[in-house]
Amino acid sequence: MDVVVLIGRILFALLFLGSGFGHLTQTDAMAAYTASKGVPAAKAGVLVSGVMLIVGGLSVLLGVWADLGSLILLVFVLPAAFLMHAFWKESDAQAKQGEMVHFNKDVALGGAALMLFAFFAHNSDLGLTITGPLFHLG
């Protein structure tokens, strides 16, 4: 079971790590896109969110306070869904559909991050991790 959980953590974290590196290596392009969505302080937001993605992704991947890493990722994806993928604001049907897919993906990833948080914070035997949880739930 430990190996299955590790594989799941790797697959989950890879998405966030790739995106985080993109935020930090393509900051200007991402900031321009973010600004086009009406997000204030776009460049700072892109840099901060890039760090959040890398820290959260590495935490889950390596099992270093993976419960905290899961919360960090949750704090990124839910606001991103509403700020960056507001499909209800789109008038073009194709653009609306694309934004709806991204919105739903972010909400689902938020749900997965929340479940991971609960899993890590509730279980004392986490298997293949470097540290135990930072938080402890019942």
SVG drawing of the C-alpha trace seen along z (x, -y; Angstrom):
<svg xmlns="http://www.w3.org/2000/svg" viewBox="-22 -45 35 47">
<polyline fill="none" stroke="black" stroke-width="0.4" points="0.0,0.0 2.9,-2.4 4.1,-2.2 0.7,-2.8 0.3,-6.0 3.9,-7.1 3.0,-6.6 -0.2,-8.7 1.8,-11.4 4.3,-11.5 1.6,-11.7 -0.3,-14.4 2.9,-16.5 4.3,-16.4 1.4,-18.6 2.1,-21.3 5.9,-21.1 5.7,-21.6 3.3,-24.5 5.4,-26.1 8.5,-26.0 6.5,-27.5 5.5,-30.3 9.1,-31.1 10.6,-30.7 7.9,-32.3 6.9,-35.0 6.4,-37.8 4.1,-35.8 2.1,-34.4 1.8,-37.8 0.5,-39.3 -2.2,-36.5 -3.0,-37.0 -3.3,-40.7 -5.7,-40.1 -8.0,-38.3 -8.1,-41.4 -6.0,-40.1 -4.1,-42.9 -0.3,-42.8 -0.1,-40.1 3.6,-39.6 3.9,-39.4 1.0,-36.9 2.6,-34.7 5.9,-34.6 4.2,-33.9 2.0,-31.3 5.0,-29.7 6.7,-29.4 3.5,-28.0 3.3,-25.3 6.9,-24.2 6.8,-24.2 3.5,-22.4 4.4,-20.0 7.8,-19.1 6.1,-18.7 3.6,-16.2 6.2,-14.5 8.8,-14.0 6.5,-13.5 7.8,-16.5 4.8,-17.8 2.7,-16.6 -0.4,-17.7 0.8,-21.3 1.9,-20.9 -1.6,-19.7 -3.1,-22.8 -0.7,-25.1 -1.9,-23.5 -5.5,-23.9 -5.0,-27.6 -3.6,-27.9 -6.1,-26.0 -9.4,-27.2 -8.7,-31.0 -7.1,-30.2 -10.3,-28.5 -12.4,-31.6 -9.9,-34.3 -8.4,-32.7 -11.2,-30.4 -14.4,-32.4 -16.3,-30.7 -19.5,-32.5 -17.9,-35.7 -17.2,-34.3 -19.6,-35.1 -17.8,-32.9 -19.1,-29.3 -15.7,-27.8 -13.9,-30.0 -16.6,-29.3 -16.2,-25.6 -12.4,-25.8 -12.6,-27.9 -15.2,-25.6 -12.9,-22.6 -10.1,-24.4 -12.4,-25.6 -13.6,-22.1 -10.1,-20.7 -9.0,-23.2 -12.0,-22.5 -11.3,-18.7 -7.6,-19.2 -8.7,-21.3 -10.9,-18.4 -8.0,-16.0 -5.7,-18.3 -8.2,-18.5 -8.5,-14.7 -4.7,-14.4 -4.6,-16.8 -7.1,-14.7 -5.3,-11.5 -1.9,-12.8 -3.3,-14.7 -5.4,-11.7 -3.0,-8.8 0.0,-8.2 1.4,-5.5 2.1,-7.3 4.6,-4.9 7.1,-6.3 7.5,-9.9 10.4,-11.9 8.4,-13.5 5.1,-12.9 2.2,-15.3 2.3,-18.9 -1.4,-18.8 -3.2,-16.0 -6.9,-15.3 -8.8,-12.9"/>
</svg>
